[in-house]
């Protein structure tokens, strides 16, 4: 792909997200989402393989359906209430349609089935964009919808997403599908927290972005797409064979890593809201995700290749250095837990 075309598409991605962020009118928000979707489609199909084209087509159909539903919901709300403001969706019918459309945009259960299949057909770089940047604009609209009276359905979708994300990843061997189900589970945590503490939900989103970028970069440097490929990590890149498992444990929410902070604060907030059953289900769903993270860790750090490799031994290859993006995201994924008291003090204000 030409560098000029690539720059134009990336600029359009940023523009679409910025338009959605800055808009308080449903039509402008819809336009931003459409610009965002149309900009990523050529990036997804740039490999020109049947699998990439299939993934691009599935993504286009799912996102087009969500955009059409969102536009219809905005028109219905304008007809019923005379309001085009994003925060003024008060009638249950358009509010339900908006919630369903945005859930389809970000891949919340039960409208999540497109995400693992689409992510499996993409290269790791485009998959990273789809799992991180493409979540921002719809999530911003969900954050503005918190006062629409749809708290209970959104919390229910969040809990279902946690369970589906945990159960769906148990039997996967493809790393991209594992990260897709991880995304579904993390989005469930964010949506549940969104109804009680939007700032806490944004913190969980920021930490999710850092950890997901770090894991995609680890798999990209290892040139691994399945769990079996990770058995060579110790020989290819010994540093990443240490960093990768730690980042996965952080995504699972184990202390003293960064990922523990968001889950701990969300469980604390649910307990303060008098929802011990919801907090218990959320904590148990985290154990499901942690199980398949540990499967990946076992393959990456505790296994050896089944037979001798032909050709040049991988430990004789030139050492690869961590780039700025990977070093930054990995540092954020592993070392922010000591800042938890400061974060708690900010939320207490």
QUIMO-V808680 format. One record per backbone hydrogen bond with DSSP energy under -0.5 kcal/mol. NH is the residue of the N-H (numbers start at 1). CO is the residue of the C=O. Records with the same first field share a line. If there is no record, write none. Layout:
NH = CO, CO
//
This chain:
6 = 2
7 = 3
8 = 4
9 = 5
10 = 6
11 = 7
12 = 8
13 = 9
14 = 10
15 = 11
16 = 12
17 = 13
18 = 14
19 = 15
20 = 16
21 = 17
22 = 18
23 = 19, 20
26 = 84
29 = 25
30 = 26
31 = 27
32 = 28
33 = 29
34 = 30
35 = 31
36 = 32
37 = 33
38 = 34
39 = 35
40 = 36
41 = 37
42 = 38
43 = 39
44 = 40
45 = 41
46 = 43
48 = 45
53 = 49
54 = 50
55 = 51
56 = 52
57 = 53
58 = 54
59 = 55
60 = 56
61 = 57
62 = 58
63 = 59
64 = 60
65 = 61
66 = 62
67 = 63
68 = 64
69 = 65
70 = 66
71 = 67
72 = 68
73 = 69
74 = 70
75 = 71
76 = 72
77 = 73
78 = 74
79 = 75
80 = 76
81 = 77
82 = 77, 78
83 = 77
86 = 24
88 = 85
89 = 86
90 = 88
95 = 91
96 = 92
97 = 93
98 = 94
99 = 95
100 = 96
101 = 97
102 = 98
103 = 99
104 = 100
105 = 101
106 = 102
107 = 103
108 = 103
111 = 108
115 = 112
116 = 112
117 = 113
118 = 114
119 = 115
120 = 116
121 = 117, 118
122 = 119
127 = 123
128 = 124
129 = 125
130 = 126
131 = 127
132 = 128
134 = 129
135 = 132
136 = 133
137 = 133
138 = 134
139 = 135
140 = 136
141 = 137
142 = 138
143 = 139
144 = 140
145 = 141, 142
146 = 143
148 = 145
154 = 150
155 = 151
156 = 152
157 = 153
158 = 154
159 = 155
160 = 156
161 = 157
162 = 158
163 = 159
164 = 160
165 = 161
166 = 162
167 = 163
168 = 164
169 = 165
170 = 167
172 = 169
175 = 173, 225
176 = 225
178 = 174
179 = 175
180 = 176
181 = 177
182 = 178
183 = 179
184 = 180
185 = 181
186 = 182
187 = 183
188 = 184
189 = 185
190 = 186
191 = 187
192 = 188
193 = 189
194 = 190
195 = 191, 192
196 = 193
197 = 193
201 = 197
202 = 198
203 = 199
204 = 200
205 = 201
206 = 202
207 = 203
208 = 204
209 = 205
210 = 206
211 = 207
212 = 208
213 = 209
214 = 210
215 = 211
216 = 212
217 = 213
218 = 214
219 = 215
220 = 216
221 = 217
222 = 218
223 = 219, 220
224 = 219
227 = 173
230 = 226, 227
231 = 228
232 = 229
233 = 230
235 = 232
236 = 232
237 = 233
241 = 237
242 = 238, 239
243 = 239
244 = 240
246 = 242
247 = 243
248 = 244
249 = 245
250 = 246
251 = 247
252 = 248
253 = 249, 250
254 = 249
257 = 254
258 = 333
259 = 333
260 = 257
261 = 258
262 = 258
263 = 259
264 = 260
265 = 261
266 = 262
267 = 263
268 = 264
269 = 265
270 = 266
271 = 267
272 = 268
273 = 269
274 = 271
275 = 270
279 = 275
280 = 276
281 = 277
282 = 278
283 = 279
284 = 280
285 = 281
286 = 282
287 = 283
288 = 284
289 = 285
290 = 286
291 = 287
292 = 288
293 = 289
294 = 290
295 = 291
296 = 292
297 = 293
298 = 294
299 = 295
300 = 296
301 = 297
302 = 297, 298
316 = 313
317 = 314
327 = 323
328 = 324
329 = 325
330 = 326
331 = 327
332 = 328
333 = 329
334 = 330
335 = 331
336 = 332
339 = 336
340 = 337
343 = 339
344 = 340
345 = 341
346 = 342
347 = 343
348 = 344
349 = 345, 346
//
